């Protein structure tokens, strides 16, 4: 199988680089300065076991790649707010032997949240969900770091909306040979909703920095509790914190790279890079949507969704709001 990584940023770059290291055929898809750097200098992947440069085929659009192969696997690793554009671009691409990518090829959604795979299933016939536990950072154009060891990440995967098949098992085998653990599960959304609850704190980190100290930790717990209440009202099951802890065990420890700690998660990185967009609509906004559908108030997630989007639009600095101010706004929202 050839893996086409649509969005070779932090997660996509780490997955693509590790697959390439273990001998798999990989194509990277990127835009702008990152695309140019990958083409000119290759992908530099910084990990606890060393830094490697992978010179891989790199394109910025399907037209630059040409006709797809029947054995290709598409890995969607863009942020969810960029999913529709990517799906519209790659779905109609012809595949050798007839048909299009949307008709014939498997598409893996390796992203936060749960919305992308629903968007994908409108266009693609074979969609797979991936619950991504992969601490990775976009360092600069052409450079990605992944701080996990001995595993780079844990990627639960399965057919969406449910089930498993030979393709999922084949992909899992390739990932397992590439410094990942990749459990194939029939209920991948159960793991993704558990990850969603953890990702609700991404906006707190993006707006007010590392979640340390009593005030920040307490706010994180309140936001998660609101999310849990919504999922309960919606009847949506999710893996427990104990189940997640047992699945991770000591398989993925974070270590400093090049003497530096990890800057922050995906939402923090979006603000720090000044991209102008952020994924809050599909994290805190998912809870807000479900709350409205099932009659559960979600003032804390509404607040965080709005603040994160405001920070992104105005390109405000990541972590620039004092925690005390964020807590004050949260208390007002609840009141």
N, C-alpha and C positions, 0 to 999 in steps of 0.2 A: 504494500500500500504506500502511496505517496501522500504526505500530510501537507495540506495547504493552510497555513496559519493566517487567517484573515484578522489582522490586528496584531502585529508582532511587537507589542509593547511589553509591559512588565510580565504579565502572565503568559501571553503568547510567545514572547521571546524566550522565557525560561523553558516552556514546554518544547518549543521548536529546537532550541539549542540542545537540550538533553536528548531529544529523539535523534538529532543529528549525531551526537556523540556516540550513540549506540548503533550507528550505522544505518539509520533509516533515511529515506528520501524525503526531504523537507523543502518547501517553498515558503518564503516569507512575503507577506503583503503588508506594506506600510505606505505612509504618505509623507510629503514634505521633507523637512531636514532629516528625519529619521530614515526615510527611504533612501535619500542620497548617501547618508553615512553608511547604511547597510550595504549599499552597492559598491561604495568606494573602499570601505575598510573592513567590511564583514561585521557580524554580530559578535560583540565582546560580552561574554557571559561570565560574571564574577560570582563565584560560589565558595563555600568553606574549603572545598578540596582544590581550589586553584582558579585561575582565570584562563579561559580558552577563547580563541577567536575562530568563529565558524563562517567560512565564506560560502554562502548558500544562495541559490537563485532567489532574486528579490524583484518583486513587481509592485506597481502602484495601482493596477487595475487588471481585470480579467483579459482585456484585449492584449496586454503585454505578454500574457502567458499563452494565449491561443486556446485551441481545443483541449478540453480536459480529458483525462483518462478514465476508463471505466472503474479502475481500482483506486481512484482518488478519494480521500477523506477530507472534508472541509471542517476546519476548526474555527468557529466564530469566537474571537477573543477581544472584540471591540467592547467599549462601554455600551450599556444597554441603550443609551440615548442615541447611539450611532447604528443600532442594529437594523432598522428599517432600510436605511440607505444601502447598507452592505448586502442585505438580503435581496433587495431589488436589483442590485448590480450583479450578484453572482447567480441568482436563480435561473435566469434565461441562458446562461452560457452553455453552448453545445458540448456534448460528450461524445467521444469517439464511439462509433457504432450506432449512433442515433439517440435522440432524446436530449433533455437538458439536465443541468445539475439539480434543479428542483425536482425533477421527475426520477432521477436515477441515483444520485449520490447521497451518502450519509452526511449529515450535518451535526456536529457536536457543538453545543452551546456551553462554552467554558467561561461563564460570567457570573457575577453576583446577581442576586434576585431571582425571580421566577418568570418574569414577563417575556424575555427574549425567546424562549422556546415556544411560547404561545404564538408570538409573532411569526416565528419560523414555520410553525405547523400550518399557517395559512398558505404558505408558498411551497414548502418542501414536504415531500411524502415521508422521508425517513429522518426523523429528528431525535436526537439523544441529549439528555440533560447531563450536566456535569456539576457536581458540588465541589467547588474549588477551595481547598485548603492549601494555599501556596503563597507564602510570604515573599513577594518579589517587588522590586522597585525599578522604575524607569529612571536611570541615573542621568543620562544625557543622550542625545541622538547617537544611536549605534551601540549603546552600552546599557545592559540590564543586569541587575544583581538578584540573587536568590539566596536567602540566608539560612534556609533549613538544612539540617543534617541529623542523622545519616540520610534520611529521605529529603528530597527537594520539596515534595508535596504529597498530599493524599487527595486523590480524585475519584470519589464515588461516581459511577456512571451507569446509565441504563436507558432504555428506550423511553421516549416521552409520548404519551403521559404515563405509561407503565410498561413493565415487561423487560425481557432481556433477549438477546439473539447472538448469533455467531459473530456478527460484526462487532458488537460491544465486547465480546470476549477476545477477539483478535486485537482490537485497539488496546484493551486492558493488558494483554500480554506484551505488546510493544512498550507501553508506558512502564510496566513492571520491570522491564529490562533497561529502563532509562532513569533510574533513581526516583521513581514514584511508586506509591502503592495505589492500585486502581481496583477497588472492590466493585464487582458488577452486581448491581442490586435491582430488584424488580420494582422498587418504590423510591426511585431517586428523588422525587419531589419531597419526600419525608425528610431527607437530609438537607435539601435545599432550603426548606422552610426553617429548619433549625439554624442554618447558616444565616438566613435572613434576619432572624432575631438578634444574632450577634452583630450583624452589619448595621443594625439600627443606630449603633453607637458611632458609626463612621462620621456622621454629621457633627456629633459632639467633638470628636477629635479634629475634624477639619476646621471647625469654627473656633474652638478654644484650646487646641493642642492636646498633648498626651493626657489620658484619663488617669490622673494620679491625684491623691488627696481625697479627703472625705466627701467634699461637696460634689466633685466630678463623679466619683464612684457611686454615690447615692443617686445622682441624676441618671446615670446609666441604668441602674437597677429599676428606676421608675419608668424609664422609656421602654425597657424590655418587658416589664410587667404589663404595660399598656398593649404591647404587641401580643403577648401571650393571651390576654383577655380577648383580643380580636380573633386570633386563630381559634380559640375555644368556641367563640360564638359562631364562627364560620364552619366549625366541625372539621378543621384541617389538622391532620396529625403531623407531628414532627419528632425527630429523634431527641431524646432527653439529653440534658447536659452530661449526665453520667455515662450514657451510651457514647456520646461524642468523646468524652475523656478516655474511655476504654479503647475506642477506635484509634485514637492518636497515641495513647500510652507515651513512651519516650522515643517514638519513631522520628520525630521532627522537632529538634531543638533549634532555637535561633541563636546564631553567633554573630559577633561584630565582624564586618567586612572592611578591610583596609583601615582598621582602627576606628571606624565610624559606626554608630548605632543606626538602626533603621529609622528613616525620617518619619514615616507614617504610612497609613493604609491608602487604599485606592482613592478615596475622596480627598484626603489630605494632599495626595500627589497631584490631583487635578487642580486644586487651588494653587499649590506651590509652583506648578508649571504655567499657570495663567491661561488654561485652555478655554475659559469662558463657559464651560459646561460642567455639570457634575451629575452623579447618578442618583441623587436623593429622591427624585420622582419615582424611582423603581425600588427604593429601599423603604425609607419612611413613608413615601407616597403609596407604596403597596399596602401598608398597614392603614393609612388614611382611607384608601379606596375600599378595603374590606370593612373597615369600621362603618363607613357610610352605607355600604350594602347591607350590613347586619345590625345597624342601629347601636353601635358602640362608639362613644365619644373618643376622639384621639387627639386631644389638644397638644400633647407633648410632641408627637410625631408630626402634626401639622406645623408646629412652630419650627422644628428642626428642618423640615422640608423647605419651608419658606426662607429661613436664614441661610441654608446652604446654597439655595439658588440665588439669593441676593448676593452672597459673597462671590459666587462664580460670575454672575453678570457684571458686577462692579469690579471684578478682579482684585478683591480685597485679599490681604495677606492671610495665608493659612495660620490658624491659631491666634488671631489678633484680638479676639474678644475675651475679656477676662471671664473666668469661670463664674465668679460671683454675679456678674451681669447676666450671664446666660441662665443661671439658676433663678435670678430675679424674674427674668422674662418667662421662664417655665412656670414659676409660681403664679404669675399674673395670668398666664394662659389657662391654667387649671382653674383658677378662681373665676 
